[in-house]
């Protein structure tokens, strides 16, 4: 193997400490000097790591992407060293050789001969946007869980308004739910005042659907759930305002993305947060698809092809691209629609969406 770096370092990262290994020697030497040291992951300890690496004039430093523990180290070392973030799956050590010092040495050895594929780490503003969009996704999923809980409470109490309206959390639906938790007698006049548009023609059916065995116990549970849903609504609105502020420098990219069928402004925000705006990180469209995990797997042995299911990748990016693809297939854009229908007839909707 050709040696690329005279002086490099490998870091084995943990929650409370980081073990550093520096390999220092000429390119012609196969046995460079090895220096090992453990540091705390406090800011003071990481500044000590920075100073220690500087003493050796390290050219490049590699570390595993261990949860989120690598982020403070990256923040301290960036700007002073060329940094490499490694996927732990791709730099596994030999079985039976598992200690912190051996792991750090192994990372340094692989780095010295340039055998560590770099993981994509976007610039700081994109990282901030990514954290905001992922938090919004988590809040939306949590809100959906609470909505399902509300449906369960209503069905348990024999309340069947979902048979006559599609969304019980819209304006009309919330008015009816407020009637339920108000402890007032529900009359036809009150129901008529609570609903809007075409639901006014369904007042008798809605009144019948609101008749059940809704006890004080159910009233308490439903009020708790509705309060939590309102809290999530407020938090999501705050997040969307902050996301819009972070997107302002990238408005041109957002405007270009929304011209693609299936991509909304919210989807564009997620795409920018996951991929960044510098596509030079990926040498080809195939590399990008592989990073996301939307390309067929490669599993062949003894001339037999086994499972070719899609590979693992960035789950957030994969999900938003699948959502956009499905939206495009359901739009009036005939090219996507016909392509989807042709494949889905033989291979199913999920495979057609991935394709």
Secondary structure as UniProt FT lines:
FT   STRAND          7..13
FT   STRAND          17..24
FT   TURN            27..28
FT   STRAND          33..40
FT   HELIX           43..55
FT   TURN            56..57
FT   STRAND          60..64
FT   TURN            67..69
FT   HELIX           70..77
FT   TURN            79..80
FT   STRAND          81..86
FT   HELIX           88..90
FT   TURN            95..96
FT   HELIX           100..112
FT   TURN            113..114
FT   HELIX           124..156
FT   TURN            157..158
FT   HELIX           161..163
FT   TURN            168..169
FT   HELIX           171..181
FT   TURN            182..183
FT   HELIX           188..194
FT   HELIX           197..202
FT   HELIX           203..209
FT   HELIX           216..247
FT   HELIX           248..250
FT   HELIX           251..257
FT   TURN            258..259
FT   TURN            261..262
FT   HELIX           265..275
FT   HELIX           279..281
FT   HELIX           285..292
FT   STRAND          300..301
FT   TURN            302..303
FT   STRAND          304..305
FT   HELIX           315..329
FT   HELIX           334..347
FT   HELIX           349..354
//
